[in-house]
Amino acid sequence: MDDFDVWRSRPMDVHTWSDYPEINAAVDQVFNSLTEDQQIIIEGNSRNKGKASGRKHLKVLLLDLYVAWRTDPDLCLGVSRGNGSYSVNSRYNGLHISSRIRIFIDVLADAGFLDTAGGSFHRDGTGGRNRTSRVKATPKLVDVFCQLSFEPYELDLHHKQECIIRTADKKNEDYKSIKKREEYEDTPETHRMRAHLEEYNAFLAETYIDLPQLVDPFITRKKKDGSLQHIPVGQTNKFVRRIFSRSSWSLNGRFYGGWWQQVDKDLRKDIVINNVPTVEVDYKGLHVALLSAKRGVGPKPGDRYALKYHLLPSFTSKEQRTILKSLVLTAINAKDEKSAYRAFRDDQPTGSQKKKLKDAELSLLLSAFIEENPHLSSDLCSDKGIELMFLDSQITEGILTTFMNARKPVLPVHDSYIVETFDVDLLNTVMAKVSRELTDFDLSSEQSTLGYNDVLRMSKYDRDRYLDTYSEVLSIMGKTPQYEERLLRFMKYRSENYNNTYWIGP
């Protein structure tokens, strides 16, 4: 067993599928290299009423290993060994993969196709990081993969995968609250939401989204616990889901998924869509604005978080504003003041002055905010956030619908949206229209970079600045040759296999 980085991983995906003859031949090649006893194990009696044969399990496993290897040769897959992770009849297991797949992993490991690493679970409070088992293709399996030339996006990466998810709050073995997916009965509304989201995901499949400065299509970022997270950037990580919470269709419902939601705002400004620069437009203080609208109060002129008084002498006024904004957003989601203050401190960097703020100081700050915004007094620290998430998900649905109807791409980031630079005016118009329909108010929006039409308007009053800015707004800075190659390969694939990709000419 070769050593490999067990933390450079993602969960195994049991929804990857393909009927390409070359894929079937590769699966046959692996199967035929096994011993007779190992083949019998693979083709043994199924315990899931014939819904997924042993060969099907083997194919799903090999396909996901192939996708992982093509995405990042050092990437391994996290595999749960628990029976509860493989419910054959679950709506979240569209290919009916059973716990037998664990046996097939052991068979492939014994045959030299997989490296494995056992999981770890630290219940004793020693601070160790818990993780599932890990598997990774060995050079022997990579030799098989090298015979295939498919890009991962040429496969069906989300075959029969459920995109409307409902979760319930449960307790784990340590009596800690966790969110578990739960089964539900379909209704006309869930059918409508699913059809809408399937249409959006199909539209995203046609769309090229990338960071042009990247040599390899993934980024590495540091998580709060100090560990590193490797995020695939590109065409294999675009699938979007709606997730509802607490067994309710009126709580949460936000659109999750897509690598653009997993990277920092500073990186998002470099995103290109269909080889066009983009702009991200935010609703200003969305949840506070939504709470105010529900109380009949429209957008407040000026800065809502700039208090009349300087209450934290150890911080500048600018720092106090940042602290207050974070505290208010935390309080919207908290069930009471104590948990709001605790959650605020938990979010601050270790050793920072913000982390040392006492309850009394935070209470003073929050009270001053409420004094200037009395209509919000009963909404803070009362668990309103999850209700507001449902409302902002309805706003997002309206925006996605309008853009899909216009055959224009838009990427949601909960309270902000990313569009091509030419579509910023359209986005601002739609954001105002949808918010007005749902709240009776035009909720304010803002952007940190100029769009194409902003620059055109500039030409009327500042010709020199217009000339300097025009090329900057339309230029894609720092393109790597690898980006150009990825883009051309995607365009070639779409042109050769589809008749009407919306942004690629005939």
C-alpha positions as CSV (number, residue, x, y, z in Angstrom):
1,M,0.0,0.0,0.0
2,D,1.5,3.3,-1.1
3,D,1.2,6.3,1.2
4,F,-1.1,9.1,0.0
5,D,-2.6,12.2,1.5
6,V,-5.9,11.1,3.1
7,W,-7.1,14.7,3.5
8,R,-6.8,15.4,-0.2
9,S,-10.2,13.9,-0.8
10,R,-13.9,14.2,-1.6
11,P,-16.8,11.8,-0.8
12,M,-17.4,9.0,-3.2
13,D,-20.2,9.8,-5.7
14,V,-22.5,6.9,-6.6
15,H,-24.2,8.8,-9.5
16,T,-21.5,8.8,-12.2
17,W,-22.5,6.8,-15.3
18,S,-21.7,6.2,-18.9
19,D,-22.6,3.9,-21.7
20,Y,-19.6,4.6,-23.9
21,P,-18.2,1.3,-25.3
22,E,-14.7,2.4,-24.3
23,I,-15.9,2.7,-20.7
24,N,-17.5,-0.7,-20.8
25,A,-14.4,-2.2,-22.3
26,A,-12.3,-0.7,-19.4
27,V,-14.7,-2.2,-16.8
28,D,-14.4,-5.6,-18.6
29,Q,-10.7,-5.3,-18.6
30,V,-10.5,-4.8,-14.8
31,F,-13.1,-7.6,-14.2
32,N,-11.4,-10.1,-16.5
33,S,-8.1,-9.5,-14.7
34,L,-9.6,-10.7,-11.4
35,T,-9.3,-14.3,-10.2
36,E,-12.2,-16.6,-10.6
37,D,-13.1,-16.3,-6.9
38,Q,-13.0,-12.5,-7.1
39,Q,-15.2,-12.5,-10.1
40,I,-17.7,-14.7,-8.3
41,I,-17.8,-12.2,-5.5
42,I,-18.5,-9.4,-7.9
43,E,-21.2,-11.3,-9.7
44,G,-22.7,-12.9,-6.6
45,N,-26.3,-12.7,-5.6
46,S,-27.6,-9.2,-5.2
47,R,-29.4,-8.2,-2.0
48,N,-31.1,-5.3,-3.5
49,K,-33.8,-7.1,-5.4
50,G,-31.9,-7.0,-8.7
51,K,-31.9,-3.2,-8.9
52,A,-28.1,-3.0,-9.3
53,S,-25.9,-5.9,-10.4
54,G,-22.4,-6.5,-9.2
55,R,-21.1,-5.3,-12.6
56,K,-23.1,-2.1,-12.1
57,H,-21.5,-1.5,-8.7
58,L,-18.1,-2.1,-10.2
59,K,-18.7,0.3,-13.0
60,V,-20.0,3.1,-10.7
61,L,-16.9,2.7,-8.5
62,L,-14.4,2.7,-11.4
63,L,-16.1,5.6,-13.1
64,D,-15.9,7.8,-9.9
65,L,-12.2,6.8,-9.4
66,Y,-11.6,7.8,-13.0
67,V,-13.3,11.2,-12.5
68,A,-11.2,11.8,-9.3
69,W,-8.0,10.8,-11.1
70,R,-8.7,13.1,-14.1
71,T,-9.7,16.0,-11.8
72,D,-6.6,15.7,-9.6
73,P,-4.2,12.7,-9.8
74,D,-3.6,13.0,-6.0
75,L,-7.3,13.1,-5.1
76,C,-8.6,10.1,-3.1
77,L,-12.3,9.2,-2.3
78,G,-13.9,9.1,1.1
79,V,-15.9,5.9,1.5
80,S,-18.3,5.2,4.4
81,R,-18.2,1.7,5.7
82,G,-21.5,2.0,7.6
83,N,-24.6,0.1,6.4
84,G,-26.7,3.2,6.9
85,S,-24.9,5.0,4.1
86,Y,-26.3,2.8,1.4
87,S,-30.1,2.7,1.4
88,V,-31.0,1.0,-1.9
89,N,-34.5,2.4,-2.1
90,S,-33.6,6.0,-1.1
91,R,-34.4,8.8,-3.5
92,Y,-30.8,9.9,-2.8
93,N,-29.4,6.7,-4.3
94,G,-30.7,6.8,-7.9
95,L,-28.5,3.9,-9.1
96,H,-29.5,1.7,-6.1
97,I,-25.9,1.1,-5.0
98,S,-25.8,-1.1,-1.9
99,S,-23.4,-1.7,0.9
100,R,-21.9,-4.5,-1.3
101,I,-19.7,-1.8,-2.9
102,R,-17.5,-2.0,0.2
103,I,-16.8,-5.7,-0.6
104,F,-15.9,-4.7,-4.2
105,I,-13.5,-2.1,-2.9
106,D,-11.8,-4.8,-0.9
107,V,-11.6,-7.0,-4.0
108,L,-10.0,-4.3,-6.1
109,A,-7.6,-3.6,-3.3
110,D,-6.6,-7.3,-3.1
111,A,-6.1,-7.3,-6.8
112,G,-3.8,-4.3,-6.7
113,F,-6.1,-1.8,-8.3
114,L,-6.7,0.3,-5.1
115,D,-4.7,1.8,-2.3
116,T,-6.8,2.1,0.9
117,A,-6.6,3.8,4.3
118,G,-8.9,3.0,7.2
119,G,-11.1,5.6,8.8
120,S,-10.6,7.3,12.1
121,F,-13.0,8.4,14.8
122,H,-11.9,10.2,18.0
123,R,-14.7,10.0,20.5
124,D,-12.4,10.7,23.5
125,G,-12.2,14.4,22.9
126,T,-8.4,14.3,22.1
127,G,-9.0,16.7,19.2
128,G,-8.1,14.2,16.4
129,R,-9.8,14.7,13.1
130,N,-12.5,12.2,12.2
131,R,-12.7,10.8,8.7
132,T,-14.1,8.0,6.6
133,S,-12.0,5.3,4.9
134,R,-10.1,6.4,1.8
135,V,-9.5,4.7,-1.6
136,K,-7.2,5.8,-4.4
137,A,-6.3,4.3,-7.8
138,T,-3.0,2.5,-7.9
139,P,-0.6,2.7,-10.9
140,K,-2.1,-0.5,-12.1
141,L,-5.6,1.0,-12.3
142,V,-4.1,4.3,-13.7
143,D,-2.7,2.2,-16.6
144,V,-6.3,1.2,-17.5
145,F,-7.5,4.8,-17.1
146,C,-4.7,6.1,-19.5
147,Q,-6.4,4.1,-22.3
148,L,-9.5,6.4,-21.9
149,S,-9.5,10.0,-23.3
150,F,-12.8,11.2,-22.0
151,E,-13.0,14.5,-20.1
152,P,-15.0,13.9,-16.9
153,Y,-17.8,16.3,-18.1
154,E,-18.3,13.9,-21.1
155,L,-19.7,11.4,-18.6
156,D,-23.1,11.6,-16.9
157,L,-21.8,12.9,-13.5
158,H,-25.3,13.2,-11.9
159,H,-27.2,10.2,-13.4
160,K,-30.6,10.0,-11.6
161,Q,-29.3,12.2,-8.8
162,E,-31.9,14.0,-6.6
163,C,-31.5,17.7,-6.6
164,I,-34.4,18.6,-4.2
165,I,-33.2,17.6,-0.7
166,R,-34.9,17.8,2.6
167,T,-33.0,17.4,5.9
168,A,-34.0,16.7,9.5
169,D,-32.1,17.6,12.6
170,K,-30.9,14.4,14.4
171,K,-28.5,13.5,17.2
172,N,-25.4,11.5,16.4
173,E,-23.7,9.0,18.7
174,D,-22.2,11.8,20.8
175,Y,-25.7,13.5,21.0
176,K,-24.5,16.3,18.8
177,S,-27.0,17.9,16.4
178,I,-26.5,16.8,12.8
179,K,-28.5,17.3,9.6
180,K,-29.5,14.1,7.9
181,R,-31.3,13.7,4.6
182,E,-34.8,12.4,4.9
183,E,-37.2,10.7,2.5
184,Y,-40.4,12.5,1.5
185,E,-43.4,12.1,-0.7
186,D,-43.5,14.1,-3.9
187,T,-46.1,16.8,-4.3
188,P,-46.9,19.0,-7.3
189,E,-44.6,21.7,-5.8
190,T,-41.6,19.3,-5.4
191,H,-42.2,18.2,-9.0
192,R,-42.2,21.8,-10.2
193,M,-39.0,22.7,-8.2
194,R,-37.2,19.6,-9.5
195,A,-38.1,20.3,-13.1
196,H,-36.9,23.9,-12.7
197,L,-33.6,22.9,-11.2
198,E,-33.0,20.1,-13.7
199,E,-33.5,22.7,-16.4
200,Y,-31.0,25.0,-14.7
201,N,-28.4,22.2,-14.2
202,A,-28.8,21.3,-17.9
203,F,-28.2,24.9,-18.8
204,L,-25.0,24.9,-16.6
205,A,-23.8,21.8,-18.4
206,E,-23.7,23.9,-21.6
207,T,-21.9,26.7,-19.9
208,Y,-18.1,27.1,-19.5
209,I,-17.1,28.4,-16.1
210,D,-13.5,28.7,-15.0
211,L,-10.7,30.7,-13.4
212,P,-8.4,31.6,-16.3
213,Q,-5.3,32.1,-14.0
214,L,-5.2,28.5,-13.0
215,V,-2.7,26.0,-14.4
216,D,-4.5,23.0,-12.9
217,P,-8.3,23.2,-12.5
218,F,-8.5,23.2,-8.7
219,I,-7.6,25.5,-5.8
220,T,-6.4,24.9,-2.3
221,R,-7.8,26.9,0.6
222,K,-7.3,26.8,4.4
223,K,-10.4,25.9,6.5
224,K,-11.1,27.4,9.9
225,D,-9.6,24.4,11.6
226,G,-6.3,25.0,9.8
227,S,-6.7,22.0,7.4
228,L,-6.4,22.3,3.7
229,Q,-9.3,21.9,1.3
230,H,-8.9,21.1,-2.4
231,I,-11.7,22.4,-4.5
232,P,-12.1,21.3,-8.2
233,V,-12.7,24.3,-10.3
234,G,-14.3,23.8,-13.7
235,Q,-16.9,21.7,-15.5
236,T,-17.1,18.7,-13.1
237,N,-18.3,20.8,-10.1
238,K,-21.3,22.7,-11.3
239,F,-24.3,20.6,-10.0
240,V,-26.7,22.7,-8.0
241,R,-29.2,21.4,-5.4
242,R,-31.9,23.0,-3.3
243,I,-31.8,22.0,0.4
244,F,-34.7,22.4,2.8
245,S,-34.2,22.1,6.5
246,R,-36.0,20.9,9.7
247,S,-38.4,18.6,7.7
248,S,-40.1,21.7,6.3
249,W,-40.7,23.0,2.8
250,S,-40.7,26.6,4.1
251,L,-37.3,26.6,5.9
252,N,-34.1,27.2,4.0
253,G,-34.5,26.0,0.4
254,R,-31.4,27.7,-0.8
255,F,-29.5,26.8,-3.9
256,Y,-26.3,25.0,-3.0
257,G,-23.4,23.6,-5.0
258,G,-21.2,24.9,-7.8
259,W,-17.6,25.6,-7.1
260,W,-18.1,29.3,-7.3
261,Q,-19.9,29.1,-3.9
262,Q,-16.8,27.4,-2.4
263,V,-14.2,30.0,-3.2
264,D,-13.5,33.4,-1.6
265,K,-15.0,36.6,-3.0
266,D,-11.6,37.8,-4.0
267,L,-11.3,34.8,-6.3
268,R,-14.9,35.1,-7.6
269,K,-14.1,38.4,-9.3
270,D,-11.8,36.5,-11.6
271,I,-14.4,34.0,-12.8
272,V,-15.1,33.9,-16.5
273,I,-18.3,32.5,-18.0
274,N,-18.1,31.4,-21.6
275,N,-14.7,33.2,-21.9
276,V,-16.3,36.5,-20.9
277,P,-15.4,38.5,-17.7
278,T,-18.0,38.6,-15.0
279,V,-19.4,40.9,-12.3
280,E,-20.9,39.9,-8.9
281,V,-23.9,41.9,-7.7
282,D,-25.0,41.7,-4.1
283,Y,-28.2,42.6,-2.3
284,K,-27.1,45.1,0.4
285,G,-27.6,43.6,3.8
286,L,-30.2,41.2,2.4
287,H,-31.5,39.5,5.6
288,V,-31.8,42.8,7.5
289,A,-33.6,44.3,4.5
290,L,-35.9,41.3,4.3
291,L,-36.7,41.5,8.0
292,S,-37.4,45.3,7.6
293,A,-39.6,44.7,4.6
294,K,-41.7,42.1,6.6
295,R,-42.2,45.0,9.1
296,G,-43.2,47.4,6.4
297,V,-39.9,49.3,6.5
298,G,-38.1,50.0,3.3
299,P,-34.3,50.2,2.6
300,K,-32.6,52.6,4.9
301,P,-30.6,55.4,3.4
302,G,-27.0,55.5,4.4
303,D,-25.0,52.8,6.3
304,R,-27.2,50.8,8.6
305,Y,-24.2,49.5,10.6
306,A,-22.6,53.0,11.1
307,L,-23.8,53.7,14.7
308,K,-24.0,57.2,16.1
309,Y,-21.7,56.4,18.9
310,H,-18.2,54.8,19.2
311,L,-18.8,52.0,21.7
312,L,-15.7,49.9,21.4
313,P,-12.7,52.0,22.3
314,S,-10.3,49.2,21.5
315,F,-11.3,49.3,17.9
316,T,-11.6,51.9,15.2
317,S,-15.0,53.1,13.9
318,K,-14.4,51.0,10.8
319,E,-13.6,47.9,12.8
320,Q,-16.7,48.5,15.0
321,R,-18.9,48.6,11.9
322,T,-17.4,45.3,10.7
323,I,-18.0,43.7,14.2
324,L,-21.5,45.0,14.3
325,K,-22.4,43.7,10.9
326,S,-21.1,40.3,11.7
327,L,-22.9,40.3,15.1
328,V,-26.2,41.3,13.6
329,L,-26.1,38.6,11.0
330,T,-25.2,36.1,13.6
331,A,-28.0,37.3,15.8
332,I,-30.5,36.8,13.0
333,N,-29.6,33.1,13.0
334,A,-29.3,32.6,16.7
335,K,-32.0,31.3,19.1
336,D,-31.0,33.6,21.9
337,E,-28.5,36.3,22.9
338,K,-26.0,33.9,24.7
339,S,-25.8,31.6,21.6
340,A,-25.4,34.7,19.3
341,Y,-22.4,36.0,21.3
342,R,-20.9,32.5,21.5
343,A,-21.3,32.0,17.8
344,F,-19.8,35.4,17.0
345,R,-16.7,34.6,18.9
346,D,-16.4,31.1,17.4
347,D,-16.3,32.7,14.0
348,Q,-13.3,35.0,14.8
349,P,-9.7,34.0,14.2
350,T,-7.8,32.4,17.1
351,G,-5.9,35.0,19.1
352,S,-7.7,38.0,17.6
353,Q,-9.0,40.9,19.6
354,K,-12.5,40.2,18.3
355,K,-12.5,36.8,19.8
356,K,-11.9,38.3,23.2
357,L,-15.0,40.5,23.2
358,K,-17.1,39.9,26.2
359,D,-20.9,39.3,26.3
360,A,-21.4,42.8,27.9
361,E,-19.5,44.5,25.1
362,L,-21.4,42.6,22.4
363,S,-24.7,43.3,24.2
364,L,-24.0,47.0,24.3
365,L,-23.3,47.0,20.5
366,L,-26.4,45.0,19.7
367,S,-28.6,47.2,21.9
368,A,-27.4,50.3,20.2
369,F,-28.2,48.8,16.8
370,I,-31.7,47.9,18.0
371,E,-32.2,51.5,19.3
372,E,-31.5,52.8,15.8
373,N,-33.6,50.0,14.2
374,P,-36.4,49.4,16.7
375,H,-38.6,47.5,14.2
376,L,-36.0,44.7,14.4
377,S,-36.1,44.2,18.1
378,S,-38.3,41.1,18.2
379,D,-36.5,39.5,15.2
380,L,-33.0,39.3,16.5
381,C,-31.9,36.3,18.5
382,S,-35.1,34.5,17.6
383,D,-34.0,32.0,15.0
384,K,-35.3,34.0,12.0
385,G,-32.4,33.2,9.7
386,I,-33.7,29.9,8.4
387,E,-37.1,31.5,7.5
388,L,-35.3,34.3,5.6
389,M,-33.2,31.7,3.7
390,F,-36.5,30.4,2.2
391,L,-37.5,33.9,1.2
392,D,-34.1,34.6,-0.4
393,S,-34.3,31.2,-2.2
394,Q,-37.6,32.4,-3.8
395,I,-35.8,35.5,-5.0
396,T,-33.0,33.4,-6.4
397,E,-35.5,31.1,-8.2
398,G,-37.1,34.1,-9.8
399,I,-33.7,35.4,-11.0
400,L,-32.6,32.1,-12.4
401,T,-35.9,31.7,-14.2
402,T,-35.7,35.1,-15.9
403,F,-32.1,34.5,-17.0
404,M,-32.8,31.0,-18.3
405,N,-35.7,32.3,-20.3
406,A,-33.3,34.8,-21.9
407,R,-30.7,32.1,-22.4
408,K,-28.2,34.0,-20.3
409,P,-26.0,32.4,-17.5
410,V,-26.2,33.5,-13.9
411,L,-24.5,31.9,-10.9
412,P,-26.2,32.2,-7.4
413,V,-24.2,32.8,-4.3
414,H,-27.2,33.1,-1.9
415,D,-27.4,36.9,-1.6
416,S,-25.4,37.7,-4.7
417,Y,-25.3,36.7,-8.3
418,I,-22.5,36.4,-10.9
419,V,-23.2,37.3,-14.5
420,E,-21.3,38.2,-17.7
421,T,-20.2,41.8,-17.7
422,F,-22.7,42.6,-20.5
423,D,-25.6,41.5,-18.3
424,V,-25.1,43.6,-15.2
425,D,-28.0,46.0,-16.0
426,L,-30.3,43.1,-16.7
427,L,-29.4,41.6,-13.4
428,N,-30.0,44.8,-11.4
429,T,-33.4,45.2,-13.1
430,V,-34.4,41.6,-12.4
431,M,-33.1,41.7,-8.8
432,A,-35.3,44.8,-8.1
433,K,-38.3,43.3,-9.9
434,V,-38.2,40.0,-8.1
435,S,-37.6,41.6,-4.7
436,R,-40.5,44.0,-5.2
437,E,-42.8,41.1,-6.2
438,L,-41.9,39.2,-3.0
439,T,-41.5,42.0,-0.4
440,D,-43.2,45.1,-2.0
441,F,-39.8,46.9,-1.9
442,D,-37.0,47.4,-4.3
443,L,-34.1,46.0,-2.3
444,S,-30.8,47.8,-2.9
445,S,-28.0,46.1,-4.8
446,E,-24.3,46.9,-5.1
447,Q,-21.3,45.8,-7.0
448,S,-17.6,46.2,-6.4
449,T,-16.5,46.2,-10.1
450,L,-17.9,48.0,-13.2
451,G,-19.9,46.2,-15.8
452,Y,-19.8,46.9,-19.6
453,N,-22.8,49.3,-19.6
454,D,-21.3,51.2,-16.6
455,V,-18.3,51.9,-18.7
456,L,-20.4,53.0,-21.7
457,R,-22.2,55.5,-19.5
458,M,-18.9,56.8,-18.3
459,S,-18.0,57.9,-21.8
460,K,-20.6,60.7,-21.6
461,Y,-18.8,62.5,-18.8
462,D,-15.3,61.2,-18.5
463,R,-13.8,60.3,-21.8
464,D,-10.3,59.6,-20.6
465,R,-11.4,57.4,-17.8
466,Y,-13.7,55.6,-20.2
467,L,-10.9,54.8,-22.6
468,D,-8.7,53.5,-19.7
469,T,-11.5,51.4,-18.2
470,Y,-13.1,50.0,-21.3
471,S,-10.3,47.5,-22.2
472,E,-9.8,46.6,-18.5
473,V,-13.5,45.6,-18.1
474,L,-13.5,43.5,-21.3
475,S,-10.0,41.9,-20.8
476,I,-9.3,38.6,-19.1
477,M,-6.1,39.1,-17.3
478,G,-3.5,36.4,-16.7
479,K,-4.9,33.7,-18.9
480,T,-2.7,30.5,-18.8
481,P,-2.1,28.3,-21.8
482,Q,-3.8,25.5,-19.8
483,Y,-6.9,27.6,-19.5
484,E,-7.0,28.2,-23.2
485,E,-6.6,24.5,-23.8
486,R,-9.4,23.6,-21.4
487,L,-11.7,26.1,-23.0
488,L,-11.0,24.9,-26.6
489,R,-11.4,21.3,-25.6
490,F,-14.8,22.0,-24.0
491,M,-15.9,24.0,-27.1
492,K,-14.8,21.2,-29.4
493,Y,-16.7,18.6,-27.3
494,R,-19.9,20.7,-27.3
495,S,-19.6,21.5,-31.0
496,E,-19.1,17.9,-32.1
497,N,-21.8,16.4,-29.9
498,Y,-24.6,19.0,-29.6
499,N,-26.3,21.1,-32.2
500,N,-27.2,24.2,-30.3
501,T,-25.0,25.1,-27.4
502,Y,-26.3,28.6,-26.8
503,W,-23.0,30.5,-26.7
504,I,-21.0,28.6,-29.4
505,G,-21.7,29.5,-33.0
506,P,-22.4,26.8,-35.7
